Amino acid sequence: MPDNVLDFYQIRKSSTPTICVECVHFMNVAVDDKTRSDIWYNHLCLASPLPKRINYVTGIEQHYLENDTGKVVFTDQEYKYCKDVNDGKCPRFIKFTPTE
């Protein structure tokens, strides 16, 4: 991690960051809703599935994640948010190139 803003600027300037919307794994769940299509909670990474385990309350196997406090949260969402996966140097990044 850079020690200051100038270091960050130099790293950013010298390398090409990985941009989720340019990746083949990017999925925007609100693509039809233009008012919400650019909000982080609609951007998922298809290369980062959430793990599954039994929800001890319902007895149903569900996807889960740990929140900021370390607590397990069950969800119907199958993939991680892009913001939780990509720090500008994503190892899963594959640039999308449209075919004609």
N, C-alpha and C positions, 0 to 999 in steps of 0.2 A: 504494500500500500504506500502511496506517495506520502512524504512527510509534510509537504505544503502545496499550496495551489500552483506554484510555478512548476514543481515536479509533475503534478497531475497534468498540467497543460502540455509539458514536453512529452509525456507518455502518450497522451491523446493525439498530439500532433504527429508523433513518429510512427504510430501504429494505427491500423484501421480497426475501429471497434466493431464488435459484432452487434448488429441491429436486428432485433427479433422480427420486425415486420418484413425483413429481407430474407428470412429463413424459411426453409421448406417445412419446418416443424411448427411454425406459428399458426395459431387458430384464433380468430376473432369471433366470439360467440354472438356478438351483437352487430354483425356485418350489415344486417338489414335495417338496423336502428341507428340512423346517422347521429342522433343526439347523444347516444351512449357508446358509439363504436370506438372512441379514443380513450375510454376509461380503463385503468389498469385491471380491474376485476373481470373484464371481458377478454383479456389476452392470456391465452394458455399455451404451454409448450407441450406439444404432442410427443416429444422425446423424453419427457419426465413424468411418467405415471406415478400416481400416489400409491403407496402400499395399502394392502387390505388386511383387516383382521376382524374378529367377531366383536360386535358391539355388545357389551355385557348387559346393557339395559334392554335392548330389543331382541338379542339373539341372532341378529342378521349380520352377515359378513358385509362390511362397508369399507370404503376408502377412508383414510384418516391422515391427519397431519398434526404437528405440534405447533401450538400458537406461541406468541412471544414470551409467555410465562412458563412454557414447557408442558402445558396441559394438552392432553390428546383431545382432538376435536374430530368427530366423525362427520363425513360429508358425502354427498352424492357426486361431487365433482371428481372426475377421473384423473385429471392432470394438474400439475403445479402451475401457479401463476408465473408468467414470464419474469416479473420483477424479482421473484424468489430464485430464479435459475441463472439469469444473465447478469454478469457484472461488467460487461463490455469485452470480456475475453471468454466467451462461452465455448467449451469444448464440443458441444453438440451441434454447433452452428454449421449449417450447410446452405450456402447461398442459393436462393431460388433464381432460376434463370428461365424465363418464359419461352416457350417454343412457339414458333409461328405456324 
